[in-house]
Amino acid sequence: MKIKQISLFAENKRGHIVSPVRLLAHESIDIRALYLADTQQYGILRMIVSDWQKAAETLEAKGFTVKVTEVVAVEVGDQPGGLADVLAALDSCDVNIEYMYAFPRFRADKAILIFRFADPDAAIACLQAAGINVLASEELLK
């Protein structure tokens, strides 16, 4: 139920994100979700991709600093309160969220939340006990 995420570190300068994205496109690697965070000096581009191993190898071969981490994807109703319900379930289990991002309209009325947890196994157990759909990698990437 854990999904591999690629984190790419790049200088916070114009054009530094287009190069890795083009590299992935050239290798027919599909970006399914992404999140860009920045500071004045650098940015972190976090991506869920169709082939994380190939993506990491491709980017590292071109000199990019890449880190692979495990995240958890949760499917929720794309409606007011969907996020609140998930957060309430996690709060009841005392699970620490390191960061999260979302993308809407995964399926007709569903959205996806991507979480990085301090303890992903405990978070998955908590979410499943609350009846929240935790997605396997294959479900998210199909």
Residue pairs with C-beta under 8 A, 6 or more apart in sequence:
1 72
1 124
1 134
1 135
1 136
2 70
2 71
2 72
2 120
2 124
2 137
3 48
3 70
3 71
3 72
3 73
3 114
3 135
3 137
3 140
4 48
4 52
4 68
4 69
4 70
4 71
4 137
5 46
5 47
5 48
5 52
5 68
5 69
5 70
5 71
5 114
5 116
6 46
6 47
6 48
6 49
6 52
6 55
6 56
6 59
6 66
6 67
6 68
7 44
7 45
7 46
7 47
7 66
7 67
7 68
7 69
8 20
8 44
8 45
8 46
8 47
8 59
8 64
8 65
8 66
9 42
9 43
9 44
9 64
9 65
9 66
9 67
10 16
10 17
10 20
10 42
10 43
10 45
10 64
11 41
11 42
11 43
12 38
12 39
12 40
12 41
12 42
12 43
16 43
17 36
17 43
17 45
19 62
20 45
20 59
20 62
20 64
21 31
23 58
23 59
23 62
24 31
24 49
24 55
24 58
24 59
27 54
27 55
27 58
29 49
29 50
29 51
29 54
29 55
29 58
30 49
30 50
31 47
31 48
31 49
31 50
32 47
32 48
32 49
32 50
32 140
32 141
33 47
33 48
33 101
33 103
33 112
33 114
33 140
34 45
34 46
34 47
34 48
35 45
35 46
35 47
35 101
35 114
36 43
36 44
36 45
36 46
37 43
37 44
37 46
38 44
46 101
47 55
48 71
48 73
48 114
48 140
48 141
49 55
50 141
52 68
55 66
56 66
56 68
59 66
60 66
69 116
70 120
71 114
71 115
71 116
71 120
72 114
72 115
72 116
72 117
72 120
72 123
72 124
72 127
72 134
73 112
73 113
73 114
73 115
73 134
73 135
73 139
73 140
74 86
74 112
74 113
74 114
74 115
74 127
74 132
74 133
74 134
74 135
75 106
75 107
75 110
75 111
75 112
75 132
75 133
75 134
75 135
76 82
76 83
76 85
76 86
76 110
76 111
76 112
76 113
76 132
76 133
77 109
77 110
77 111
78 104
78 105
78 106
78 109
78 110
78 111
79 109
82 111
83 102
83 113
85 132
86 113
86 127
86 132
89 126
89 127
89 130
89 132
90 97
90 123
90 126
90 127
92 126
92 130
93 122
93 123
93 125
93 126
93 129
95 117
95 118
95 119
95 122
95 123
95 126
96 117
96 118
96 119
97 115
97 116
97 117
98 116
98 117
98 118
99 115
99 116
100 113
100 114
100 115
100 116
101 113
101 114
102 111
102 112
102 113
102 114
103 111
103 112
103 114
104 111
105 111
106 112
112 135
112 140
115 123
117 123
124 134
127 134
128 134
